[in-house]
Amino acid sequence: MTLDEAQLLAAVERSPEAAGRHDRQAWVGLFTGDGRVEDPVGSAPHVGHAALGRFFDTFIAGRDIVFHRDLDIVCDRTVIRDMTLAIAMGPQVRMAVPAVLRYDLREDDDELKIASLQAHWELPPMLLQFLGNGLAALPAGFALNRALLTNLGVGGLLGFLRGLRRPGPRQREALVEALTALSVGDELGIRRSLGTARLSVDLDELRTRCYGASWAKVIAAGQSVTATVHAADRRMVVIADFAGRAAIERLQVFG
């Protein structure tokens, strides 16, 4: 099947639509049988329709989530969405969570479905926002903990809390240093920052794309740091993967 950008975006858009309707069956059905959700990146993944149903019951059914999209990027059969999640966990408990969502799609029984969804957002700042709601957050917090334990068990709760792990300042700075070197054409800095990294695009093309660029919205989750990059004629999202050290192991560029 030959797919165009509009078809890929339409397949992805069905996910927030189903979540907004709180339509469990429709949302789970958007995924392949071995579909995988990692939300946030770094937490334990939920794999398969049964697990995705429990994820829905825990994190989607009891709250209203609005997806404020800023940028959509289509690359092969991957869709990157740069956005802010507006999450209402009750009349007085509301949060705005900067996020980058990665959808990987594939054909399943002649239908385009989501094989993987990775949500890059930072759990510690979200928890601080949540606690900032004061006493109003207590009922919502108890409800979420009850849903976690009921639907996912103690193992699921611990798996979710794995999302607290994220790259530290050294890893964030490593990505910033690489982007800075690329933006000004600093060849020594580029080699120092990316010398051992696996790149999703040719290095010469990366230099061209990023020259003169600026960046914002740096998100650290799991073993990855993402950034939204603004160049003269394009906007991109980059994802830098780390393996427990400061050096970038892989740099993926979308856009």
N, C-alpha and C positions, 0 to 999 in steps of 0.2 A: 504494500500500500504506500503510495506517495502522499506525504502529508505536508501541508503548508503551515505557515505560522499561525494563521487564524484557527485551524483545527486544533493545534496543540494548546493554544491559549484557551479555547473553548473547553477542552477536556479538563484543564486545570481549574477554570472558573467554576465548574460544577461543584468543586470541593467547598469553597466558602458559601456557595448558595445553599448546599445541603446542610452545612453546619448552621447557617443562619435560620433555616427552617426547623432545626433540631430533628432532622430526618435521619435517624440512625441507619435504617436499611439502605437508603439511597447513598449515604456517605460511605459506608463500608463497601457497597457495591462498586464504587469508583476505583477500587484497588484490585490488582491482580490477586490470585489466590495466595501467593506468597508475598503480598505487599508488605512493606515495611515503613513504619513511622518512627523517627527519632526526634522527640520533641520534649525538651530542647536537645540539641546536639550535645552528646556527652552522657545523657541519661540512657537507661537500658532501652533498647528498641522493642517495639511491639510488632510482631510478625504474624501474618495470617489473619483471616477474617474474624476468627473467634477473639483473638487478642485485640484486634482493632475495634471490635464491638465493645470490649471492656474499656479500652482507651476512650472511646466516645462517651460511654456512660460516666466516666470519671472526670474528664476534662472539658467536654463540650456540652453535654446535656444540661448541666446545672448552671450555665452562664451564657451571657450574650456576648458574642465576639464579632466585632466589625473590622474588616480588613481595609485599611486605608492605603491603597497602592500608590507608590511614587514612581516605580519603574518596573517594566516587564522586559526581560531579555530572553530570547529563544535561541538556543544553540543546539543544533542537531535535534535530539529528542529530550533535551533538558530545558526546563523553564525556570528562570531565576526571577523571584519577585522581591523587590526591595520595598519595604512597607513598614507601617506602624500598626500594631494590633491594639485596638481599643477593647478592653476586657471589662465587662461589668459582672461582678460576682454578687451583686445585690444592689438595692436602691442607692446605698451610700458608699459602696466600695467599687471604685473605678480606677483603672490603670491604663497607661499608654506605654506599650512595650515596643521599642525599635527592633525590627527583625528582618532577616533575609531568609526567604523560604526557597528551597531547591526541590523541584519536582522532576523526577526521572520517569519517563513514560515508555510504555511498550504496547504492542498489539497483543490482545488476548481474545481469542475467538472472534477475530475480525473487528474488535472494538478497541479503541485507544484507552488504556487504563494507567493508573499510577502504580508504578512498581516500587518507588521509594519516595518518601517525603522527609526531608531534613530541615528542621526549623532552627536556624541560628538566632538565638537570643540569649540574654544573660539572666540566669536565674537569681543570683544574689541581688542585683539592683531591683528586679521585680519584687522580691520578697521585702525589700526596704520600702518600696512604694506601697505594697500591701499593708505593712505594719504602720505606715504613715497615715492610714485611715483611722487609727486609734481604736476605740472600743467597738466601733462599727465593724471592724474586721474580725472580731472574735467569732460571731456566728458563722461567717463565711469560711473562716479557717477551720472550725470544727466540722463543718459540712464537707469540706474538701478532704480533710483527714479521714473522715468516716467513709467517704467514697473510695479513697485510695485503699483503705484496709479492706473494705467490703468487696470491691471489684478486683483488686490486684494483690491483696494480701501483704504481709510484712515484706516479702521479697520485692513486690512491686513498689512499695513505699521506698525501700532502700535503693531500688533501681532508679526511681525518679530523683532521689537526692544525689545520685551520681552526677546529675546535671550541675551541681554546685562547683564541680571541678572545671577549671578553665585555664587557658594560658595566662601567665602573669605578665608583669610590666616588660620583662626582657623580650618576650615573644611579640608583644604589641610593638615595642620599639624596633624589633627586627623588620617587621613589615613596613613600618613608617620609614626606616632607613632605606629599604629597597625602593619604595615609591619615590622618596626624595631623590635618590641617585638617578632613577629612571627619568624623573621629571626635568632634571637639569643636565642630563647627558654625562653624568660623572662615571666614566668607565671603570675607574678603580673602585668606586663605591658599589657599582653594579656587580662587579666580579666578587667583591668581598661579601655582598649580601646574598647573591644568587649563584655563587660558583658551584655549589653542590646540589642545588635544587633541581627537581624535575619540573619542567615548564609545559603547560598545555599549548603554548604557541611558540613559534620560533623566536629566539632572543632578539633578532633584528626587528621583527614585527612588534614585539613587546616594547622595545625602545621607541619605535615610531608612535605606537598607540599612546604611550604614557608621557611623551615629551611635553613639557609645559602644563602637566595635569596638576590638579589639586584633589584632595580627598576628604572624606568626612565619614561619620557614622561607623566607627571602628567597633566591631563586636567580637568578643572572645568567648568561645563556647567549645567544650570538649577539648579537642587538640587542634582547633582551627581558630584563625583570626580572619575576619572578613572586613572589607572596606569598600565603600562606594567611591568610585573615582570619576572625576569630572575633567574631561579634556576638551579641546577647542571644538571638536566636531562630533563628540560621542560621549556617552556615559557608560561606565562599566562597573561590574562588581568583581572583585578579586577575592579569592579564598586561599589563604596560606595555611598549609598543614604542617604541624610540628610533631616530633616524636619524642617529647619529653626533654628537649634541649632547645637552646635559643635559635639555632640555625633553621632556616626554612627548608623543609624536606620536599615539599611540592607546592607549586604556585599555579592555581587555576584561574584563568581569565575569561570572563563572560562579557560579551558586548563588543 
